[in-house]
């Protein structure tokens, strides 16, 4: 029974796909329709290019995070002094002889 249900769904999807292809073919025959088809194809190409660029962002984010950690470590090392200078003792005044 599950197999017949899956077969029916595949048939429906196949028919829907065929109808979509037919509609696109007819759209190119309609005046101005070829421009719509060209625009859709250009949009697809642009989306593909954008996806490729966005995939590269993950690697860049990892590199930036690594560099930020390095800079933070170097800044922390440069700003913290190796040792503190000794505290100065207040000057004492001598009493004049009487």
N, C-alpha and C positions, 0 to 999 in steps of 0.2 A: 504494500500500500504506500509506503514511503517512497518507493521507487517511482510509482506512477505520479505522485505529487511532484517529485523533483523533475520528472520528464515534462509535466504540464508547465511548471515554472520555466524550464528551459525553452519550451515552445513559445511561451508568452514573451520571454526576453528576446528570443530570436526574431519573432514577428515585430516586436517593438523596434529592434535594431534595424531590421529591413525597412520599416516604415520611416525611420529616421534618415536612412540613406536615401530613400526615395524623395523625401521632403527636401533634403539638401540638393539633390540633383535637379529637382523642379525649381528650387529657389534660384539656381544659376540661370534658368531660362527666363525668369521674370525680369522685366526691366528694372535695373538698379540692383537686382539680386546678386549679380556677380560681384559687385562692390562689397556687399555684405559678406559673401563667402571669402573674398580676399581679406577683409578685415578680421574675420574669424581665424583664418590661417595665420595672419600676422600676429594676432593676439596669442595664438598657441606658441609660435616661435619665441615671442617675447617672454611668455611665462616660462618656457623651457630655459631660456638664458637666465632669468631671475632665479630659478630654482638652483641652477649650477652655482651662481654667486652666493646664494644663501647657505648652501652646503659648506662653502669655504669659511663662513663666519664662525662656525664652531671651533675650528682650528685656531683662528685668530683670537677668539676669546680666551682659549687656553693659554696661548702665548702671552697675551696681555696680562693675564692673572699671574703667570710665572714671573714676568718682568716687574709687576707691581710688588710682589713679595721680595724680589731681589733689591729693588730700590728702597723699600721699607727697611730691610735688614741693613743696608749700607748707610742709610740715614740715621738709623738708631745707633750704629756703631760709631759714626762720625760725631754725633752730638753728645754721646755719653763720654765724659772724661775718664781717662785711665785711672786716675786717683785724685782725690780731693786735696786741695792745698791745705796746709796746716793753718789752724785758726791763729790769728794774731793775739798776743796778750796785750792788755792795755798798759800803757806806759805808766810807771810809778814815779811820783815826784819825791825827791829827797827833802827832808826837813832841814831848814837852815840851822847851823850850830848856834847855840844859845850862849 
